[in-house]
Amino acid sequence: MSFIVAIDGPAAAGKGTVSKAVAEHFGFAHLDTGLLYRVVGRAALASIGPSLDPERVIALSTDVNPEDLHRTDLRTAAVAQAASKVAAIPEVRANLVAFQREFANRSGGAVLDGRDIGTVICPDADVKLFVTASTERRAERRYKELAERGEETSYEGVLADVIARDKRDSERESAPLVASEDAHLLDTSEMTIAEAVAEAIAIIDAKR
Ligand code: CDP
């Protein structure tokens, strides 16, 4: 039987960490849907360049190989920005829908995290969470993560990136970042990872 957990929220809110822990706890499969857009964004930067010509980006998005999600060069700030740009192209989003829905409907349960899972990809999800945190908290966390990975960056630069990406993701016409009306809001600004995970698990347990 399928059981779908949809986890959405803005950049660096902790969706990934919460999703991974929740999936592990319940034995569900996990798909970080941001990686799909990062794969297209990275390929577009490499083969098209910064112009990100939409026709060519759309062509690239027909050809995403699940193996690509394991690439180790998808988490950079440059790829994040490119992902958010290609994600605003409706045809790119459309080309990625089938893969996500198929993943979600597997038997045994699935957790998908992204921006539009509860609103567009899986509007009938069994549980919807909208994970958020203050912009400064999110920028601090992402800065730490990038610095630990050795990327040369500054807090101010990361903050500007997060703000630009949130703006683009929220204002686009196609599947904008917005909390589904029936989503549980989880503000992790003042929470530890363990607290956020425990709360998410409690919300899901109540629906099972
Ligand atoms: O990890 P972080 O929250 O920084 O970003 P991500 O989830 O990897 O997503 C990268 C970009 O992909 C976002 O800024 C969105 O523009 C886009 N995205 C989307 O449009 N829809 C999704 N379901 C997931 C990501």
Boltz pocket constraint, residues with backbone or C-beta under 6 A from the ligand:
constraints:
  - pocket:
      binder: B
      contacts: [[A, 9], [A, 10], [A, 11], [A, 12], [A, 13], [A, 16], [A, 33], [A, 34], [A, 35], [A, 37], [A, 38], [A, 80], [A, 83], [A, 84], [A, 85], [A, 87], [A, 88], [A, 113], [A, 114], [A, 115], [A, 116], [A, 117], [A, 165], [A, 169], [A, 175]]
      max_distance: 6.0
